[in-house]
């Protein structure tokens, strides 16, 4: 998924918890679902950013390493900083019914 084209807001709006918990029926399970998805998004964004920044790394000795400012590298980093946070993206996905999840019951735990 292209996270740069998400409809998630860049700032944190106030949410109606009754609307959010209607799908699952439990506040804690709702938060757990959103948190797990936010973790997946965060890891994917980190891998993507690391891959892009890998092109700019120079193999040198640690003693001889100097700090080089690369305008392209700075612009890539800033573009990722301007993106909505993973929790906001995950919450928007949850509200838009874009997440697939399974909620277990007490009977499932006994088996």
Secondary structure as UniProt FT lines:
FT   HELIX           3..5
FT   HELIX           17..21
FT   TURN            22..24
FT   HELIX           27..54
FT   TURN            55..56
FT   TURN            62..64
FT   HELIX           71..82
FT   HELIX           86..95
FT   TURN            96..97
FT   HELIX           106..110
//
